[in-house]
Every structure is written in structure tokens, then in C-alpha cells.
Amino acid sequence: MKHEVVKQALLQMDPELLDAFVDNPYECSILVDSNGVIRFMSRYNTKIYGMEPHEAIGKHITEVSKNTRMHLVLETGKAEIGMPMKLGDREQIVARIPLKNSRGRVIGVLGKLMFHEVEKIKELYHRLEVLESQVKYYQNEILSLGRSKYLWEQIIGESEALRKAKKAALQAASSESPILITGESGTGKELFANAIHHSSARAQGPFVRVNCAAIPSELIESELFGYEHGAFTGARSTGKPGKFELADGGTIFLDEIGDMPLKLQAKLLRVVQEYEVERIGGTRPIKLNFRIIAATNQDLLSLIKQKTFRQDLFYRLNIFHVQLPSLREMRDDIPRLAYYFLSVLREKRHSAPRRISQEAMAILKKYHWPGNIRELKNTIERAIYVAEGDQINVFDLPPRIQQYYQENHGVRQVGDLRRIIEDTEKRVITETLRLTKGNKAKASRILGIHRTALYQKMKRYGLNV
């Protein structure tokens, strides 16, 4: 019944409308019967096949098109949708659709164009490829970081040096210009870069991190700019978008920019100036919208004098400069940082100490911290696993920190410092127990340590338990 309705509709259709429907320049249809003989060919196929429709009708499809597969579709009865095919002098995307009667027998095949402009298909494929890579990138980021990890509130400290760095970073965040972050290793350059990104108009876009020092020099170009299929031996057959493409609409963070190979700096300069990249093996530039933040622990001006860093690239990146202070320049913030790390680490290990002794904190404040904030965090993390009781003491600190204190504060041997502290601790515990008349619960409260820790210390010093 439905077929009859369709037939009647076609019979009643305006002939001019029906002709435009069947014979249009967008599909360039061609129809063959069950024997592969052409029964209809759009007049728009004349240039494609090199003959007029009246010349083609009645001939077998293979006589008209050498590359055809329509006769094969007659045999298989399976549609071929979105297949590439060379038609004339151009590559096209076509569909070959088997036509069946009411009994399911193939009685013909309809061939038609799907896309005239293959370049548009390539552009669409390129966009899908980039989106796929971005999805994979964010899946990894979510698993390892969590988008809310980096916030200004997590940049701990109230020192003047840190306040100045935060102010410069917030000013830079409101712009679209390149930013250069400098500071010693471990001062939190990535933390600042991420905070800047999430405070900018690009907060909803990607934040793509690249460690220029961690990528082998022979791979860094393809990592940054991507490559087309077959660009070099070992390249993926589908090609690969680079980190700049992944950062489209967001921010790319180039850490350790001072380690970028000199020969690649010229190409990076062009990318930063033109906001477009060209993949390795590619033939056309790709326009992008990104903001670049670069960071380094090296003196770039010295590298320029040594001719290992381009001066023009330096001035292009250094529109906004954020200088991060070393931990030595913010010693008053060390207690805040130490207790912040202690509280964060306690979430993973609930039995960790709750406080840091005055003697241990004094040493932390005097230590020179060549590894800066990262080294302080690692020190606290180690201490919570070696400390006994509810408090981090001097001898829970790494040996290098103890040794530094000894060498710079007139203590000649480790044993001297250890004996002084242990004698003092033993004397204080003994006096407290005397004042509390042996009440260990009261003594532990006065000493500010857990009762279990008091028992351990009394046992260590041979006091009456």
C-alpha cells in the first residue's frame, strides 16, 4: 500500500520538479539495471565520464567507467557508502546503493556523488582527528590531575616576594599576550601557569603542558606541530595533531623553554607571531587560536649571549614577565607551607604526625632549600613515614638537612646534636612526670604529644613506665 502511495505521488509530481529531483548537479546520479546496463545518467556527468547521457545509456557500466564497482554491488547486494573514487581528473566521495524489489532481489544499482570537494572532507577529518586527540588528552588529564587541582588558594604564602609574583600573574591573566615565567627549579612555575589559565578568558579551553627538556630533540618538532600520514618512517598512517592544535581555544604551556633546540626556535617564533602551524609533511598552514605561556629556570639573557637562544623569540615571549621567588626569599612562609603539605599528606595517611617540633621547624627555616618548594614537600612527605608518634622531630628530617644544619651552626658531629636534643627531651619528660606525680595522661597533654608517643619515649630513655 505504501509503495502505491509513493508511485501515485511521483506520477502526480510536477514534471519540472521531478526532473530537478532526479537530475541535479549535487548528486550526478547514474542508474544501472540488474545486468549492469546504464538506464539513466545525469547530464551533469558529461564532464566526469566524457560522454553525453544518450551516448552512455544502453552501454554496460564498465564501458563507461573503468574504476566502477557498481557491477560488484550487483553481485554482493551490499551498499558502499562514502567510498573514494577517481572520477575524471578529481577524487570524489561516492555512494553505490543496491536497489531491490519487493521480494528482496537486486534489480539495479544507483550511484551518486556524496561530496564534490574532497578538501572539505579532509578538513572535516582533520577537525575530528584533533577532537579525538583532545578527548584522549583530557581523559589522561582527568585521571592524573583533576581540573580543579590548580587554584590561587593553593599558592601558599604571604611574603612580599610571593605577593609581587601573584600580582604580576593576575595582571598577565587578564591579557591574551604571551607570558614568560622564570624561577628556580621547584618554585611552582606550572602551578602559576595553570592558575593563570584558569583565571583567564580561556578557562573553559584546554591547558596543554609540554616539557621541552623531556622530549628527545628528534621528536619535539612532531610533538609540537604534528605530522601528516607518511611524513616519516614510523609515522602513524592517519597522521597526528601536535600540541599546538590540541591547545586551540586554550593555553599551551611550554616548560623548560630554554632547552628547546635552536633550530626549532625559528619555527616556534613564526607560530607565535602568525598563530598558525604547518604539520610535518603538510602542504597548508592551520590557523589556530591559543595563548602561550613559557617557563624556564635558566637565564635566557645569558643563553642569548651564548647564541643558544634566539633574541627575537625571547622578546616575543617576554611580553608579561612573572618572576617566582626561591624558598630562601620567603622563609617566613616555610611554616605555612610545611603545615599545608602536612595537612594534605595526612589525607592519604591518617596516622601521620599532626605537628612539627620547634627545633625541626627552626632547622627547616634555616636550610638553604636548593630544590625550593618541591624539596620542602618531599621532605615533609618523607618525615611523616619515619616519624614516631604525633610529632615530626629533628631526626625525622633527611640526613642532608641535618648535616647542613650541623655544618653551618657550629655542631661538629651528628652525635653532638642528637645527644643534646635527647638529653633535653629526657630531662623535660622526667620533670613533667615529677610535676604530675606520674600521671601519664596529664603529662602527655602538657607535653603536647600523644600518650602512646610518651610511652615510646619513656621506654627509649629507660624511664619508669
N, C-alpha and C positions, 0 to 999 in steps of 0.2 A: 504494500500500500504506500509506504514511504517513497519507494522508487518511482511509483506512478506520479506522485505529487511533484517530485523533482523534475520528471520528464515534462509534465504539463507546464511547470514554471519556466523551463528552458524554451518550450515551444511558444509560450506567450511573451517571452522576453523581446524587447526592442532589438531588432537585428543589429543595429549600430552598437548598442550596449553589449550584446553577446559577442560581436566581433572584437570589441575593445578588451572584453574579458579574456577571450581565448588567445588573441594575438596582440600581446603587449611587449614593449621593449625591455621590461624588467625581468621577465621570465624566459623569453625566447624559446618557447615550447617546441618540442618535436615529439611526434607520436608514431609508434610502430605497432603493427598487428602481431598476432601470435607467430607469424613466420619471420618476423624481423623486417618486414617491408614498411617503408615510410608511408603513412597515410595522411599526415599533416606536418607541415613545417612552417613556423612563424616567418613572416617576411623579414623580421629583424635578424634572422640567422644568415642572411645572404652573405654578409661580410665574414661571418665566422666560418662558413663551410665553402665559400667561394662559388656558390651557385644559387639560382633563384628557386623558390619553393616548387614551381611547376616542373623544374628540371629534376628535383630530388624525389618528389612523390612518385611512388611505384618502384623505387630502387631499394635494394637491401641496405640497411643502415651502415654496414661495413664498407659499402662502396662510397658512401658519402663522408664517413668519419673513420679515419684509421685508428684513432685512440678510443673508440667507443667501447662500452661494456654493456650496452642495452641488450644485446643478444644473449649475454651471460645472465642478466637478470631474468630474461625469459625462461632460462633453464632452472635457475635456483628459486625464483619466486620471492627473493628477499630484497627489500628496498636498500638502496645505498644512498644515504643522506649526508650531505656536507663533504663530498669527496672532491679532491682537487683534480683538475683535468686541463690539459693544454688544448685550448680552442683557438684556432687561428694562430696569432702570434702572442697570445696572452694566456696566462694561467687563470682559470676560473674555478669557482666552487659550485658544484652541480648536485642535483638530486635525480636519482633514477628510481621511479616508483612503479612497481608491477600493478597492472590493472586486472582484476578478477571478476568473473561473472558470479551469478547467484549460487552456483554450485562450487565455487572456490577455484575454478580452473583459470590459469593465467591466459588472458586473451590479448594482452598487449603491454607495452611499457611506455610511460610518459617520462620524458627527460626535460629538465628545465634548469635554468640558472638560479642559484641562490644568492650569490654575491658577485657583482661586477668588479668591485675594487678589492683585489686581494690585499693591497697595502692596508686597507681598513681592517681586514681580518687580522693581519699581523699586528696592527696597533691594538686591537681588542685582546689578542692573545698576550701581547706584552703586558697590558694592564692586568689581566687575570694572573699572569705569572708573578708580577710584583705583589699583588694582593695575597697570593698563595704564600709567597716568601714572608710577607709581613705577618700573616696569621701564624706561621711556624715560629717566627721570631718572638712574637708575643706569647705564644704558648710556653716557650722556654723561659721568657722573662717572668711570667706569672709563677711558674714553678720555682724559680730560683730567687726572685726578689719580692714580688708583690708591688703593685704600682704605688702604694701609699708609703713605701719604706722611707723615701727621702722627703723630709719636710724641714722647714726652717726651725721648727721646735727641736729637731734632733741635732741641730748645730749648737752644741752646748758651750757656754762660756759668756762671761760678762766683761772680759778685759777690753781695754781701749783698742788694742790691735785687732781683736776679733770684731768688735763693733764697727770699726772702719771698713773691714773686709765685707761684712754683711751689708753695709750701706752701699758700697760700690756695686755689689752683686745685685741688689734690689733695683738700683738705677739702671743697670745693664739689662735686667729682665724686662723692663718696660719698652725696650727698643727692639728692632729687628736686625741690628748690626752684629757683626762678628764680635766674639769675646775671647780674650786670652786670659787664662787663669794660670798664675805662676805660684810656686811654693815648693818647699822641700818635699821629699817623698813621705807619705803618711800624714799630710796635713789636711786631707779631705777634699781634694780637688774634684773628684767625681761626685761627692756629696753636694758640693756647691753647684756644680753643673746641673745636676738633677733638680735641685731646688730652684735654680733659675728657670729651667724649662717649665716646671710645674707652676711657676708664678707668672709665666708669660702668656701671650695670646695663643700660643701653640700647645697649651697644656693638654688638650684633647688629642693632639697628634702624637706620632711615635717619638721616642727618645732612643736613638741608636748609638751604642757605645762601640768605639774602635780603639784598641790599644796598639798604636803604631809600632811599639817596641816588641810586641808579642807575635807579630805576623812576619814570617820569613820575607825577605826583600823581594824574592822572585814571585811571591803570591800577593803582595799588598796591592798592586795595581788592579788585579782582577777582583780582589775583595772590595775595594773602594768603588770601582767603576763598573764592575760586572763584565760579562763577555757574551758573545753570540755563539750559537752552536757551531762546533768545528773550528773555533778560533785558535785552538792549540791542542796539542796531544794531551789527552786526558780530560778535555773539556766535556761537560755534560752535553748530551745530544740536544737538549732543549735550551741550552744557554742558561745564564744565571744573572739576576739583577744584583747590582752592587749595593753597598751600604748607603750610598747617597740616594739611590732610588727608594730604598726602604725608609729613608728619613723624609721622604716627600710629604710636605704638610706639617712637619715637626722639626726636630732638632737632631743634628749629628754631633756627637762629642768625640773629638779626636784627641785622645790622651797620649802623652809622651810624643807630642808633635816634633820635638827636637830630634827624634830618632828616625824621622821619615827620610828615605833615601833622597839625595839631592836631585837626581834625575827625575824623580816623580813630583818634586815641588813645583816645577813649572806647570805641569798639568793640573795640579791642585789649585794653583793661583788662577788659572783660566776658569776652572769650575766655580771658584768662589766669586770671581768677577762676573761671569756670564750666567751663573745659575743653570747650567746645563752640563750634561755628561755625555760622553760617547763611549759605548761599550767597546772592549777589545774585540776586533773583528767586525765592528759595526760600521755602518755607512752613513748614519744620520744622527745628529745630536738629539738628546732627550731633555726637554725643558722640565725643570724641577722647581719646587718651592720649599726651601729649607733654611734653617738658621744654623750657623756653625759656631761651636764653642771648642776652642783648642786649649790644651793644658800641657804644662811641662815643668819638670823640676830642674831644668838646665837654664843657664844664662844664654839666651838666644843672641844677645848682642855680641857675646864672645864667640859664639858659633858663626855669626856673620863675619867677624874679623878673620876667623879661620877658614872662611869660604866653604863651610859645610851647611849653611842655612841661608836661603835667599832673603836679601834685604827687602825686596818688594813684597814678598809673601808675609814677612814679619809685620810690615806696616799695614797690610791689608787685614791681618788677623787682630792687630792690636788697636782696634777702634775703641773698645772698652777693655781696660786692664783691671783685673782683680788680683791683688797680691795677698796670699794667705800667710798668716804668721806661723812661725815654728812654735812648738810647745814651750821652748825656752823663753819665748817672748810673752807667754801668757801663763806664768807659773801660778798665779793666783787662781786660775781656773782648774788646776790639776785636781784639787779635792772634788770639785763638782763633776769633772769628767770621770774620775775614779769611781765615785759613788753611783754615777749614771750607768757605767759599764757593769758595776756590781749588781745593780738592780735588774738590768736587762739579762745578765747571765744567770741570775737566781731563778728566772722564769724557766730555765732549762734544767737547773739543778737546785731543787728546793732546799737541800741540806747544806747549801753553800753558806759561808760566813755572812754575817749581816753588817759587820763594821770593820774598819781598818784602824790598827793601833796608832797612837800619836807618833811613836817612834818610826813606824813604817811609813806613815804619811809624810813625816819630815824628810825621810830619805827620798821618797817619790818627788817631793818638791825640789830637792837639791840635785837630782840626777840630770844629766845633760840631754837625754832623750834624742839620740840621733835618728831614731825611727819615728819620732813625733807621736801623734795621737794613736796611730796604728800600733806602735810599740807599747804604749800605755794600756790599750785594750788587751793586747796579748799577754801583758804582764799580769793584769787582774784575772784574766781567764785561767792562767797557769796557777795563780795563787789560790783560787777557790778550790782547786783539786788537791793541793798539797797541805793546805792549812788544816790544823786540828782545832776543833771547837768552833766558836761563833765569831772568831776574830782573825783577820789577816795580820800576822806579825812580821817582824823584820826578816826572819829566816824562812819565811814563805815566799820572799821575793827571789827572782832569778839570781844566780851567783854573780853575773856581770854587774848587776846593780849594787849588790853588797860590796863587791870588790871596788867599784868606782867610789862608793862612799868611804871605804876604808882608806883608799889611796889619796883621797882629797880632804880628809878630815883628821889626819894625824893618827889613825888607828893602824898599827903596823901589821897585825896578823888577824885573821878571821877569828881565831880563838879569843883574842882580847875583847873584841866587841861582843861575841857570844857570851863570854863569861860575865862581862859587866851587866848585860841585859838579864841573863839568867839569875845572877846574884840579886839584882834589883827586884826581879819578879818574885823570887823566892822570899825575899825579905818582906815585900808588900803583902803577899799572901799569908805569911806567918803572922804579921802584925794584925791583919784583918780578922783572922781566925781567933786571935787572942782577944780582940775587942768584942767579937760576937760570941765569945765563950764556946767556940767550936760549932756554932750554928752555921752549917754549910750553905743552907738555902739563903740565909740572910747575908752571909759573906759573898756569895755569888752575885747577889743583887748589888751590893756595894761596889764590887769589882767590875760590874757591868759585863759579866760573862755567864754563859750557861752553866748550870750545876754540873753537867757532865764534863765540861771543859775544866772546871775547878778540880774535880776528882782526878782527871788525867794529869793535871799539873802537880797536884799533891803527890800523886804516885811517882811522877818523874823526879821530883825533888826529895823524895823519901820522907815526906811529912806524914804525920799520923792521920790516916783516913778513917 
